[in-house]
Amino acid sequence: MEIVPGATPAEPTWAGRLRADFRREHLGVGLLAGLIIGILQTAQAASFATLIFSGPLAEDLPRGIGLALFSATVGLIVTALLSSLPVVIGGAQNVPAAILGVTAAALVAGITSQEARVTTVLAAIVLSTLTAGLFLLGLGLFKLAGLVRFLPYPVVGGFLAGTGWLMLTGAIGSMAGMPLQLDTLPALLEPEVLVRWLPGLLLGILILLLSTRFRHYLLLPGIIVAIVAGFYAVALATGTSVAELSANGWLLGPFPEQGIWQPLMPDELASVDWVALRYQVPNLLAAVVMSAIALLLNASALELSLKRDIDMNREMRASGWANLVSGLGSGLISYQQLGLTTLNSQFGVSTRWTGLFAAAVTAATLFLGAGALALLPRLVFSAILVYLGLTFLRQWLILSWTQLPRVDYAIVVLILVVIAFFGFLVGIAVGIVATVIMFVVNYSGVNVVKHALSGTTYRSRVTRPPHQIELLDQAGQLLTILQLQGFLFFGTAHNLLEQARAQLAPTDGQAYRYLLLDFSRVTGIDSTALLSFSKTRQLAQSSHLTILISGMTPVVRQQLEAGDFIDDEVVLPFDTLDQALEWCEDQLLIAQGCQPGDPLPPLHRQLIDLAGDDAAVDVLLRYLERLEVPSGTTVMRRGDPPDALYFIESGQVTAQLVREDGRRVRLETMLGGRVVGELGFYLGRTRTADVVTEAPSVIYRLTTAALRQMEADDPEAASTFHRLIIRLLSERVTHLVGTVDAMQH
């Protein structure tokens, strides 16, 4: 390949990246890692099958193991080929298996025919896996993987804790041959039953204790080998034969001669109890949704563990394709695994060979190794289930005590208890209700008033003459400005009403005359909030107050109009906060006998009032050029050189920006007694905005050349000029600091 100097390398294709992840030098490590992961995946798949095919379905456990191994094989292959990282391992999973275990138990309890029981459970497995495939694939294709993040963390924790409980009780029930319930406790404690489930429980606890103390990829395989060896050592010591062990239900076997992968066939559909299955649709959908959430949690945890970014949408697509293929073969739901991927990363080589070799192990067990699998004790897989269930419970009942706020922890425990006593669906419903209540309580504490200001500290962008500023400083307390934020709903509406009442309460014997509500940061309003606004309007009517509202989006304005809040006499709408402030300031000035447009004294008098030096002002005026400018004249353009500044004697001048769409944005409007262009004039920077007259104006121009001449010939007048500019700038800065300080509270 020819490399062009300075050219940007092309992004490698999917096939190119795939070839890079299948390097021949990684075959050895991939084979070793794949062998270990394949054995663990086989053990886990068989454990998940025992969770579903227990009780009346126990005689069909070999078929369930075959389906679990098939899904594990497909998940390993598809994930190895399509995952965003070569180290990621996929396969059958515990969360959907636990939910399907509950579903299977409910189906079996309501169906009398054994054939119908098996085919109906198989149909439930197929429907859940295919639905999961479509759901996950859709999330990935439309790049919606982030949506599952909106489920609150404590609710997810409660679901996972409940899943751990279901796995634990399911393992005990599978070993004992009866469900773990309050009414079955006496029977479970009978010696002949206790001996069947207690060893598995103790071994599961032992695996958990060892795994938390020691971190090694050979730990779990070593424990499995030790359990098998110890089991057969006890059998040899007691003189129990393999045939007796199998007949008494201690082994997985015997398996049927035709093989253990027996998917749901078309001729079996006739015996499916579709009515009973229909009532379990919510459980099946829960398995699908929880799979998406668990996949995202696994991927997020892997990003932290591997210290690498994972393409969530790509992982969703990979899992979607895997489940579609698996569902066609009646396999269980599968997706990316956290534990096995972390284990794979410990081998130090990132290669896709690992997943394919692991798939070879599960496929060989599925099609060739059923005889050896039949000799494995059920105790092994029950202990693994106990270990996995206790892992969830440890994480969410013990470790989360120090990691979660007490309210969040209480929700986790609440969901777990409800799932334990009333079932998974009720737990989901309680979790959602608890989340809504938690959201309402927490969000109700958020102050929807971002800033509470007065007309003294917060002004419009109209820079007025000194005497008008003085009047506004005195009368500004007659204006209250509430800048609202967020979504205004029933949880915050009452607090908003109370704050409005408090702001409108009389101060020093005088009530506020104006209340300005700014909706610029408001995203929406519900009906209860509208009722609070109606009460505020009634309060204004009874107190002879005027309410101004500004910054409404079209949706918010439509809501306020529908709620009859806007009233031209009491509630006045404005497009922007600045427009509302300018109108209100004009009203405050008029109320004090000052018309905003009243003629001002000549510039000579204005400058003397500011400088207090008649002689120096007389000299200064000789360097200024008087201009009478009609309305609509552009005094300065953006980008012009800063060769002059202007004193405004009368009229109105506005600095503005013109957007690309032609919309004009007002930066500042200046009336008589003000100066414009001084910043660029002093800093030597080009004009940053257009300055246009909005009324016939009289202005005085001072050029840079005239200033240099004045500094050379009349230094006293130049000094007076500089003091004038400093005073005007200081007034603006002082007011700005006061505004910033007010907005901090």
Helices and strands as residue ranges (DSSP letters): H 14-20, G 24-26, H 27-52, G 55-60, H 61-82, E 89-92, H 94-110, H 114-141, G 145-150, H 153-176, G 182-184, H 185-188, H 191-213, H 219-238, H 242-247, G 266-271, H 274-278, H 281-306, H 312-328, E 334-337, H 338-345, H 353-367, H 370-374, H 378-393, I 394-399, H 400-403, H 406-422, H 424-444, E 449-454, E 462-463, H 466-475, G 476-478, E 479-488, H 490-504, E 514-525, H 527-543, E 546-550, H 554-562, E 571-574, H 577-591, H 603-611, H 614-621, E 625-629, E 634-636, E 644-658, E 664-670, E 675-676, H 678-683, E 690-703, H 704-713, H 715-743
